[in-house]
Amino acid sequence: MEDKNKKNNNQNPIEEEKDEKKQENIEDEVIEKIVNELEEKYNIKKENIKIVKLKQQTPRQRIKSVVFKEFFFWLFDFLLILALHGYFSLPETDILKILLFSAAFYIIETSGRVIIDKYFRKLILYSFGTIMLPITIIALVLAQLVSGVEMSEDIILFVIVFITVRIILRFILMRKEILTVIQGRKK
């Protein structure tokens, strides 16, 4: 019994792919049997039967994709903050403080978004998502307090440009996800 567990744990990626292909072949056989049964039992033509296959991700793949996506968006926010910090010629700040500001901002904002999304989903729908803007502004202020980054009188312009550019670029980067959600809800 222990030998079987060792074999299963030590499978290489090629063997895993073979197992997946075998499983797909088995699924194809099962699907064919179901289609044939539907044809015989209910006199449905084969061309009228539509089969939809959903590829489910394993928990490990989901975790990797979420971590990668969140890291990518945090890096994007960091670079945007760094660029706007230089563009608005804000007071000289150590790069580590800007990094801390970016990390604090992202953690605070993501936490706020998750809380609002979990407990007040209807509020998001009723406000067409604008309820998330105050969360971003609050996160910017709190991150500034946490990191000690000094802001000048251009802070309002910084916030407006930051939020606008961030929203536009996130929509561009996430357009595939947005389109699949919209297309999925049409049906």
C-alpha atoms as one frame of an Amber mdcrd trajectory, in Angstrom:
protein
   0.000   0.000   0.000   2.803   2.389   0.866   4.504   1.595  -2.464   1.367
   2.705  -4.346   1.274   5.982  -2.438   4.951   6.580  -3.201   4.319   5.918
  -6.884   1.362   8.314  -6.959   3.300  11.061  -5.177   6.370  10.667  -7.383
   4.630  10.803 -10.773   6.365  13.044 -13.244   4.485  15.569 -15.419   4.544
  13.264 -18.477   2.763  10.491 -16.553   0.226  13.025 -15.244  -0.496  14.145
 -18.823  -0.977  10.486 -19.856  -3.416  10.013 -16.973  -5.323  13.129 -18.053
  -5.500  11.860 -21.655  -6.779   8.492 -20.454  -9.382  10.257 -18.366 -10.429
  12.362 -21.389 -10.770   9.182 -23.489 -12.916   7.605 -20.781 -15.033  10.753
 -20.618 -15.425  10.707 -24.418 -16.630   7.099 -24.264 -19.102   7.935 -21.506
 -20.357  10.944 -23.463 -20.833   8.800 -26.577 -22.872   6.302 -24.567 -25.060
   9.078 -23.180 -25.579  10.568 -26.652 -26.510   7.172 -28.082 -28.915   6.590
 -25.190 -30.571   9.965 -25.812 -30.910   9.185 -29.525 -32.553   5.846 -28.846
 -34.696   6.760 -25.856 -36.019  10.177 -26.881 -35.564  10.093 -30.690 -33.275
  13.114 -30.635 -30.970  13.628 -33.594 -27.257  13.757 -32.892 -26.860  17.228
 -34.432 -29.456  18.600 -31.997 -27.424  17.497 -28.991 -24.844  19.996 -27.812
 -22.094  18.964 -25.447 -20.261  21.492 -23.343 -17.011  20.522 -21.682 -15.782
  22.564 -18.765 -12.140  22.446 -17.882 -11.854  22.685 -14.149  -8.698  23.922
 -12.541  -7.150  22.073  -9.672  -6.890  24.000  -6.394  -3.151  24.298  -6.904
  -3.649  25.888 -10.348  -6.259  28.295  -8.946  -3.966  29.364  -6.124  -1.079
  29.897  -8.535  -3.211  31.958 -10.905  -4.615  34.109  -8.082  -1.167  34.709
  -6.585   0.292  35.536 -10.005  -2.584  37.887 -10.850  -2.413  39.686  -7.507
   1.378  40.026  -7.726   1.065  41.362 -11.268  -1.509  43.976 -10.233   0.567
  44.970  -7.208   3.645  45.389  -9.432   1.544  47.424 -11.846   0.359  49.671
  -8.978   3.931  50.051  -7.698   5.226  51.106 -11.113   2.316  53.512 -11.559
   2.922  55.066  -8.130   6.631  55.333  -8.888   5.972  56.974 -12.254   3.437
  59.436 -10.882   5.693  60.193  -7.926   8.381  61.294 -10.374   5.938  63.033
 -12.724   4.371  65.231 -10.041   7.827  65.858  -8.534   6.649  64.999  -5.051
   9.149  65.419  -2.218  12.159  63.118  -2.424  11.341  59.793  -0.864  13.401
  56.652  -0.388  12.452  53.848  -2.798  11.795  51.557   0.176   9.188  53.994
   1.503   7.503  54.038  -1.889   7.612  50.224  -1.920   6.067  50.138   1.567
   3.461  52.714   0.453   2.570  50.572  -2.561   2.350  47.354  -0.535   0.275
  48.990   2.221  -2.027  50.580  -0.344  -2.558  47.309  -2.180  -3.210  45.276
   0.966  -5.627  47.851   2.429  -7.478  48.333  -0.835  -7.740  44.613  -1.629
  -8.989  43.911   1.901 -11.614  46.644   1.600 -12.738  45.393  -1.794 -13.063
  41.818  -0.535 -15.086  42.934   2.502 -17.415  45.109   0.400 -17.767  42.364
  -2.206 -18.552  39.728   0.413 -21.037  41.620   2.578 -22.431  44.386   0.364
 -22.642  42.909  -3.141 -25.999  44.601  -3.815 -24.475  47.959  -2.948 -21.845
  47.411  -5.629 -24.536  46.596  -8.182 -26.749  49.538  -7.211 -23.838  51.987
  -7.378 -22.425  50.501 -10.616 -19.126  49.912  -8.830 -18.545  53.515  -7.787
 -18.632  52.448  -4.137 -15.117  51.126  -4.717 -13.691  54.617  -5.396 -13.859
  55.769  -1.754 -12.126  52.543  -0.752  -9.247  53.417  -3.092  -9.020  56.950
  -1.680  -9.148  55.700   1.920  -6.455  53.127   1.097  -4.233  55.845  -0.374
  -4.586  57.993   2.750  -4.002  55.087   5.151  -1.013  53.846   3.137   0.461
  57.334   3.259   0.065  57.374   7.046   1.551  53.877   7.418   4.554  54.398
   5.152   5.378  58.009   6.023   5.623  59.087   2.384   5.380  62.863   2.191
   2.872  64.304  -0.244   2.843  67.847  -1.573   0.012  70.134  -2.597  -0.398
  68.086  -5.810  -1.939  65.212  -3.849  -5.459  65.752  -5.250  -4.169  65.735
  -8.803  -2.046  62.664  -7.979  -5.097  60.789  -6.663  -7.275  61.733  -9.655
  -4.650  60.743 -12.225  -3.723  57.574 -10.316  -7.308  56.351 -10.061  -8.129
  57.225 -13.689  -5.035  55.596 -15.207  -5.377  52.579 -12.936  -9.015  51.970
 -13.856  -8.386  52.354 -17.586  -5.365  50.048 -17.612  -7.045  47.440 -15.410
 -10.014  47.328 -17.773  -7.606  46.839 -20.667  -5.705  44.092 -18.835  -8.866
  42.346 -17.616 -10.971  42.679 -20.770 -10.821  38.934 -21.479 -12.184  38.089
 -18.009 -14.843  40.793 -18.284 -15.974  39.560 -21.703 -16.236  35.952 -20.551
 -18.339  37.002 -17.554 -20.625  39.107 -19.770 -20.971  36.356 -22.390 -21.652
  33.766 -19.711 -24.484  35.807 -18.241 -26.151  36.491 -21.604 -27.287  32.893
 -21.895
